[in-house]
């Protein structure tokens, strides 16, 4: 008998307002063209002198006290910090990042060998750990608790961190990573994902978002950036056509990738059509797609995962054990608990194992070190064919989503 359906619960999609520059700094290229003297206000020794004019000066724009790339409102596709300031992007650390990181009391007893977590190969080279931690949608993903969770996870042996702009914790996540690096975890072993959401779509806006995100995180690069979901800004900016918005954003991220600011690119909640539109640009490959994925998802989500696998695109599952409001219902299913007991595991570990046996990575969210360790210990057992068949046999009328994201729903 297949596990019964859980009560349906939906969480509204999060969104954050755009961060538009003030009117006086809205068009750096235009102000340069209107400048009567190219060298007006030029600060000696500041990169390319053609950068300065129209009220822009090296002293104003290159001041790294404002951020690791100076004042981000000075830059656009042609005029960059590197060109205009004559310097590579410095690594600015926030004052908090100098604090030594101290693991929670029980982390030392919960260590997991990083090598025990397999990696999924990426089209752009390298790999992504198949198990990670999600930094969304719980009290422990906010404020200093987020920093502590990231630090604990990395010191325990986890290596994959999943974040996003809308989670509003870039600074804390970045600090936790830096503290772990200071404690001996190689930055090159850590795989950091974050996501750009629709209010930041569009070429110029996405370009600004990259610089701002690196500054917030205190990182020199981000391992993977995903387009968080397919939509368009609603603030009246020029980027209004859905396809155009996504493609402009992708081109901006490709440029950041070419500069070494991003290592890999992908999408989230995208379907076959939306991914194909990005592939049609002929540039960087779509290397990952993150979707809601568990035994109860609708057939569309299963088909989307199959499409991605056929094209070598890594699939990452969110909602593996339900949302904050429905997780208890999922993991208390009698059939799941019986499977877990047969393997000496929990029902939650069974759900995670089901996904990884389908070649899907998992990023369950928790701030409890014991649960972090459990979520990493899913590679010392396998579900048999009967277990998998039972979890694959949910009737179509009992399938549902925790989060209302449907691939290819947006234009």
Phi, psi and omega in degrees: 000132180287150176302144181287162180287146175273159176298134184285134176221132182242144175245132181295148177295138178277153177210154179227146184290157180292154178250079184281144176290157176296155185306323184295342182238028189279337186218081184300319182295318180297317180298325178294317180297327182276351183295134180282335179225120184299328185266009183301126178071012184294130177270129185305134176083009183263084168049220185281120182295341179292348181288338195254141180149171178061030179096352179266132178229158177297322180298322181284311190280328187266007182288104184286358172291338179276347182156168185292343174242037180066218178271110187295343181282355177275345194252149172217197185298327182266325183254111185241165177302316182298315182290312190278331183259354176065035182208152173284162180295119180283162177264102180266127180252138179289155179306324182294335186291346180278349179292135176294140179272132180242123181291154173299158193301330188258004183295322183299335180270001186239020186298141176234132180294123179305328181291347180281348180262113182295160176249146175262126182295141180252146183299331181273005182103153182077194183211167178238130177304135185286346177235136180213193179235132177270139184250039183244148151065043174201156180303325181286000176256012180243151174058210185293339177298328178293316177302314182295321180297316179296315179299311180301315184297316182289320178291333178288331181131351174291153184224358186242117181246128180246121184226182179195156178302317185291348177283344174058040179220025179307314184298316182289320178297316180297320179295319178300320178296313181297323178294321178294320178297317178297333180274358174118357177280120181296132177301327181293342178272347184268135178247108183255122175250138167220173189226142175260129185260163189307325177302344179254010178287157184112152189298304183294319182294320179292323177299316177296322181299320180300309181299317181294320181293318176299321179293315180298317182283337185069035182246153174277335178204161175245135184290318183216129174243131180246142165287117196294314172203164186270111177199184179232155175299151182243020184257013176084010179289171186297331182281094184241327179288126186304310181298315180300317180301312182295319182290321177299316179299316180298319180295322177295318179292325176300319179297318178296324177296317179297332179274357179086007180280336179228141180265322184219155181233149178197194184224172177215133181064023178266148176255184184303313182296314183294322177292319181298327177297324177287319179297329182295342178290340175074017180257233180297141180289152169282114189260344183207152173219124182255124182222161172294133188205115176199175185298343183261002184293153177297163182302327181303320181290323176295319178294323178297318178297320179296318177301313180299314180299321179297333182256013177074016181270124179293137177252131176244135181264133163244159183074024184303324181244024178095181175269177181302329183272346185236001183302319182298324179293322182291311188280355176261007175302130183302317183297321179292318180295325178294319176299316180299315180298324180296334182250003184069033183231172177270165176298324177298319178295327176297315180297320178293320180294323177304317181292312184292331175289345173264014178065036179243131179281157185231146182222056181299142181261132175197152173247007179268116182305325179296319179288325175303313181296317177301318184290341176270343184264063180236017184244010178250017175206165178224146172279137180279176184301323180293319177299312183296319181297322179296316181288338178274356190254023178298127178300147184300328182281357177250009180272149184198171176242146171278327182238138190273060176246117181247117178306138178068009180290319179287152181300000000 
